Structure formats: structure tokens, C-alpha cells
Amino acid sequence: MPKIICTALSTDAGPHTEMLTKAGFEVVDAPRNVDLYQPANLLPIVRDCVAVVAGSEPWPESLIAACPKLRVLARTGVGFDAIDVPACDRHRVIVATTPGVNHHAVAEHTFALLLGVARGFPSRDQYVRACTWIRASTPRVMGTTLGIVGLGRIGRAVATRAVGLGMKVVAYEPYPQKEFCEQWGVELASFEDLLARSDYVTLHLPMSAETKHVMNAKTFAIMKPGSVLINTARGLLVDETALVEALQSGHLRGAGLDVFEVEPLPGDSPLLKMNNVLLSGHLAGLDHESHHDTLEMSANTIISLSKGEWPTEAIRNLRGVTDWKWSEKG
């Protein structure tokens, strides 16, 4: 029976196990006491699998090449920069994602970080735990300007929530949905203008060679003094050294970060010592509903491919390929 490994966070209640088992696969969850971010640890777990319901762990070519039966990496989410996609092309391994299932979760988490930083967390919590009673006012969020960098499905979900909070919304998006912008009162602006005007800047861009370190010393300098950066997109969008400098200098008031240049965040990162930075561990897209739906969509993608179908909306590589077959390996 062909084996599928689930390296994504999953529970027995996830729909993928039953779906894939009924389709004729053996489904195994990767052990949770192993650091799956280390390819050497992951290899013995996935070596004989035909597909992986993957989390955000890295997949370099050395790992892909060492899995001779591997047909599909079905990433539970929309980001796939941790996967060596050109290597997958060379080895004819399909890279799939789950678009359209977690944008509401990411939008809510974006505001959890934004409102937390705006109201002085984590310092507020730390003061009370230290039996230090400090009361100081913070700027009101309503009436401030939110700059959304990237107005795709997630960016739009953030925009509607911002309008509900009474924020003015400015967005940078090369290919905007103009009807949406008109309906919700979203003003389109250049990237530099957005940075200069926004009290809060939230990133919702994909990772690419063009967007790597789009937030750097130069762009931080353009940001409005006292503004806040939120990143629930991809860690490599931000030059963390430059971010730390902008925070230490006081040019930025704070930051809310769910993603990092290196994940998990190293224990010696200066971000861990900053009380104006609110952190979470790459889980913005994870709520009960999106967890269920992303596992279901990953399973459906694998099942469809095994039947000779081609779920275009989920596949991220092998462009123009018409002769891919499930049976060409193994």
C-alpha cells in the first residue's frame, strides 16, 4: 500500500486520514518529538512515501532526490518558498498548495498582532507578571492609517476588517481589484508613499527574488516615525538586522511577527529580548476551520492526481507539462 506522510500539524479529527485511506493509501503522521526542520531528521521518515501532506519544513533538493517514490508535496497553506521548486521540476514532483482556505485566519491573526502591539503588548503582560503596576496611554487605532502591502485574497480580508475598526486603508498592489477598492474605500498608492503615510504597515506579499528583503534599512527609513510593522506573510520579506536597528533606534514603535528569516526563530535572535515586539510561530493561517479545510484540500489534490486528474488551481510548478503520470515512479 503506497504511503503518505503528514508532516503538517494534524489531529486525529483531520479529514485527510480517512479520505486518503479510503483512496487506498497508508497514512502516517510524522513524529512530533523530532525536529522536522532538519532534513537529516526528516529523510528516514519520508524516504519511502509517495506523497507528503507538508507543513512549513524545508525541502532542499538533497531531500527530494533521496525520496525515489515521491510524487507530490502538498503544502498545507499558500506559501511554498521552503521547497526547492526547480528541483521538484527536475524530479517531476508536484508542488501543491491550498489557496482560498486560510485568508480569514491570517487576517484575524494580523489584527491580533496589530492590536496587541498597539495596546502595548507584550510589555503590559510582562509588567503585571513582575508585580509592576504601570499605567500609560497608547495611541488609539481608530482613525489611524493601515498600509497593506499586497492586496490579494489575504490583503483584502485584512482591508475589510480595518474598515470595520475605523482605520483609513492605503494599499500597494500592482494588479488591484478596482471594484473592491471602490466598495471598501481603499486608496491605492505607490510602495514608498504607503510606507511614508502609514501608522501600521502589514505585509501580504509572496516570497520571490524580487520581494526578498523588500523591508530593509532603506525602506524602514521611509516609514513614518513611530509606525509599526506587521508580518504574517513570509519571513524573508524582512531584513531582520535592519528591523532590529529600526526598533532599537525608536524609529519604529513596534512590530508583530509571525514569520522569520530562519524558522524556528533561533534562541540568540535579538528579537526575543525586545519588549516592543510581539511574536508567534508561523501559525497565522491556523484556526480550526482553516486547519480542517487545508487538510481536506491537500488530500483531494493528492487523490485527484493519483486518478490522473490535474487540479490546476492547487499546482504551483511543472508549468506546461502534459505528460506527467502518477505511475512514472515507484
C-alpha positions in Angstrom: 0.0 0.0 0.0 1.5 3.4 -1.0 2.5 5.5 2.0 1.6 9.2 2.6 3.4 11.1 5.4 1.7 14.0 7.2 4.4 16.4 8.4 1.9 19.3 8.9 0.3 19.9 12.2 -2.6 17.5 12.3 -5.0 15.8 14.7 -7.0 12.6 14.5 -10.0 14.7 13.7 -8.5 15.9 10.4 -10.4 14.7 7.4 -7.3 13.8 5.4 -6.6 10.5 7.0 -10.0 8.9 6.3 -10.1 10.4 2.8 -6.7 9.1 1.8 -7.2 5.7 3.5 -10.4 5.2 1.5 -8.4 6.1 -1.6 -6.0 3.2 -1.0 -3.2 4.9 0.8 -1.5 4.2 4.1 -1.4 7.5 6.1 1.2 8.1 8.8 1.7 11.2 10.9 5.4 12.2 11.3 6.5 12.0 15.0 6.2 15.3 16.9 9.3 14.7 19.0 11.6 15.1 16.0 12.9 18.4 14.6 11.4 18.2 11.1 13.1 21.4 10.1 16.3 19.4 9.8 16.4 17.4 6.5 18.6 14.7 8.1 15.9 14.1 10.6 13.1 14.2 8.0 14.7 11.8 5.5 14.2 8.5 7.3 10.6 9.4 7.9 9.7 10.3 4.3 12.2 8.2 2.2 9.6 5.7 1.0 6.5 7.9 0.7 4.6 8.7 -2.5 3.2 12.0 -1.2 3.6 14.3 1.8 0.9 16.5 3.4 3.6 19.1 4.3 3.9 21.8 6.8 6.5 24.6 6.5 9.6 22.5 6.9 12.3 22.9 4.2 12.6 20.6 1.2 16.0 21.0 -0.4 17.0 19.1 -3.5 19.1 16.6 -1.4 15.9 15.5 0.4 13.7 15.4 -2.7 16.3 13.4 -4.6 16.6 10.9 -1.7 12.9 10.1 -2.0 12.6 7.9 -5.2 8.9 7.3 -4.9 7.8 10.9 -4.2 5.1 12.2 -6.4 3.5 15.1 -4.6 4.4 17.7 -1.9 1.0 19.0 -0.9 1.7 22.1 1.3 -1.0 22.9 3.8 -1.0 26.7 3.2 -0.2 29.1 0.4 3.5 29.7 0.9 5.9 27.2 -0.7 9.3 29.1 -0.6 10.7 26.4 1.8 10.5 24.0 -1.1 13.2 23.8 -3.9 10.7 24.2 -6.7 13.2 23.9 -9.6 14.4 20.7 -8.0 10.9 19.4 -7.9 10.6 20.3 -11.6 13.7 18.3 -12.3 12.5 15.3 -10.3 8.9 15.7 -11.6 7.5 16.1 -8.2 4.3 18.2 -8.0 4.2 21.1 -5.5 0.7 21.9 -4.5 -0.8 24.5 -2.1 -4.3 25.1 -0.6 -5.4 28.6 -1.9 -8.5 30.1 -0.6 -8.9 28.3 2.7 -6.9 30.3 5.3 -7.2 34.0 4.4 -9.7 34.8 7.1 -7.4 33.1 9.7 -4.4 35.2 8.5 -6.5 38.4 8.6 -7.6 37.8 12.1 -4.1 36.9 13.3 -2.8 40.1 11.6 -5.1 42.1 13.8 -4.3 40.1 16.9 -0.7 41.2 16.4 -1.6 44.8 15.3 -3.9 45.4 18.3 -1.6 43.7 20.7 1.3 45.9 19.7 -0.9 49.0 19.5 -2.0 48.5 23.1 1.5 47.9 24.4 1.8 44.1 24.5 3.8 42.1 25.4 5.1 44.7 27.9 1.6 45.1 29.5 1.5 41.4 30.3 5.1 41.3 31.5 4.7 44.2 33.9 1.8 42.6 35.7 3.6 39.3 35.9 6.5 41.1 37.5 4.1 42.7 40.0 4.9 46.1 38.4 1.8 48.3 38.1 2.4 50.7 35.2 -0.4 52.6 33.6 0.4 54.6 30.4 -1.8 55.6 27.4 -1.2 54.4 23.9 -2.5 55.9 20.6 -6.0 54.9 19.5 -6.1 52.6 16.5 -9.4 54.0 15.1 -8.6 56.9 12.8 -5.0 55.7 12.0 -3.8 54.6 8.6 -3.1 51.0 7.7 -0.9 50.3 4.8 -1.5 46.9 3.2 1.4 45.7 1.0 -0.2 43.2 -1.3 -4.0 43.2 -1.9 -4.6 39.6 -2.8 -7.1 37.4 -1.1 -5.5 37.8 2.4 -4.8 41.6 1.9 -8.5 42.1 1.0 -9.6 40.2 4.1 -7.4 42.5 6.2 -8.8 45.6 4.5 -12.4 44.8 5.3 -11.5 44.3 9.0 -9.5 47.5 9.0 -12.5 49.5 7.7 -14.6 47.9 10.4 -12.2 49.3 13.0 -12.4 52.7 11.6 -9.0 52.8 10.0 -8.1 54.5 6.8 -6.7 51.9 4.4 -4.0 52.5 1.8 -2.7 49.6 -0.3 0.1 48.8 -2.7 -1.0 46.3 -5.3 0.3 46.1 -9.0 -2.9 44.3 -10.1 -5.7 45.6 -7.9 -9.4 44.6 -8.0 -10.6 48.2 -8.5 -14.3 47.3 -7.7 -13.2 46.0 -4.3 -11.1 49.2 -3.7 -14.1 51.4 -4.6 -16.5 49.4 -2.5 -14.3 49.5 0.7 -12.7 52.9 0.2 -9.2 51.5 -0.2 -6.8 54.1 -1.6 -4.1 52.7 -3.9 -0.6 54.2 -3.5 3.0 53.6 -4.5 5.0 51.4 -2.2 7.1 54.4 -1.0 4.1 56.6 -0.4 2.4 53.9 1.6 5.4 53.5 3.8 5.6 57.2 4.4 2.0 57.7 5.3 1.0 54.6 7.3 0.8 54.2 11.0 0.8 50.5 10.6 2.3 48.5 7.7 1.2 44.9 7.1 2.9 42.6 4.6 0.9 40.2 2.4 3.3 39.5 -0.5 4.5 36.2 -1.8 8.2 35.4 -1.5 10.3 35.7 -4.6 13.6 37.0 -5.8 12.0 40.4 -6.3 10.4 40.6 -2.8 13.2 39.2 -0.7 14.2 41.8 1.9 11.7 44.3 0.5 11.7 45.7 4.0 15.3 46.8 4.6 17.3 49.7 6.0 16.2 51.9 3.1 12.5 51.1 3.3 12.4 51.2 7.1 13.9 54.7 6.9 11.0 55.7 4.6 8.4 54.5 7.2 6.6 57.1 9.3 8.4 57.7 12.6 6.6 55.8 15.4 4.9 53.4 13.0 4.5 49.6 13.4 5.4 46.7 11.1 3.3 43.5 11.0 4.4 40.5 9.1 2.2 37.4 8.7 3.4 36.6 5.2 6.9 35.3 4.7 9.9 35.8 6.9 12.4 36.6 4.1 10.4 39.7 3.1 12.1 41.4 6.1 15.8 42.0 6.7 15.7 41.3 10.4 19.0 43.0 11.2 17.6 46.2 9.7 14.4 45.7 11.6 16.1 45.4 14.9 18.1 48.5 14.2 14.9 50.5 13.4 13.3 49.2 16.6 16.3 49.9 18.8 16.6 53.5 17.4 13.0 54.2 18.2 12.2 55.0 14.5 9.6 52.1 14.7 7.4 51.9 17.7 7.0 48.1 17.5 6.5 45.0 15.4 4.2 42.0 15.3 5.9 39.0 13.6 4.6 35.5 12.8 7.3 34.6 10.3 11.1 34.9 10.4 14.1 34.6 8.2 15.1 31.4 9.9 12.5 29.2 11.4 12.1 28.2 14.2 13.5 31.5 15.4 17.0 31.0 16.8 17.4 31.4 20.5 20.0 34.1 20.1 17.8 36.3 18.0 17.7 39.9 19.4 14.0 40.0 18.7 13.5 37.7 21.6 14.8 40.4 24.0 12.7 43.3 22.7 9.6 44.2 24.7 8.0 46.1 21.8 7.9 43.1 19.6 5.0 40.6 19.7 5.9 37.1 18.3 4.1 34.0 17.2 5.4 30.8 15.5 4.2 30.8 11.9 0.6 30.0 12.7 -1.3 32.9 11.4 -3.2 30.8 8.9 -4.1 28.2 11.5 -7.6 28.2 13.0 -10.0 25.2 13.4 -11.8 26.0 10.2 -8.7 26.5 8.0 -7.0 23.6 9.6 -9.8 21.3 8.5 -10.1 22.8 5.1 -6.4 22.9 4.2 -6.0 19.2 5.2 -9.1 18.3 3.1 -7.9 20.2 0.1 -4.4 18.6 0.3 -6.0 15.2 0.4 -8.3 16.0 -2.5 -5.3 17.2 -4.5 -3.3 14.0 -3.9 -6.3 11.8 -4.7 -7.1 13.7 -7.9 -3.5 13.4 -9.1 -3.5 9.7 -8.3 -6.5 9.3 -10.6 -4.9 11.1 -13.5 -6.6 14.4 -12.9 -4.9 17.8 -12.9 -6.2 20.2 -10.2 -4.7 23.3 -11.8 -5.8 25.7 -9.0 -3.6 23.9 -6.5 -0.5 23.1 -8.5 2.4 25.5 -8.4 5.1 24.0 -10.7 5.6 21.9 -13.8 4.1 24.6 -16.0 3.3 23.4 -19.5 3.8 19.7 -18.6 1.2 17.5 -20.2 2.8 14.0 -19.8 3.1 13.7 -16.0 1.8 10.4 -14.7 1.4 9.2 -11.2 2.8 5.8 -12.2 6.1 7.0 -13.7 7.9 6.5 -10.4 7.8 3.6 -7.8 
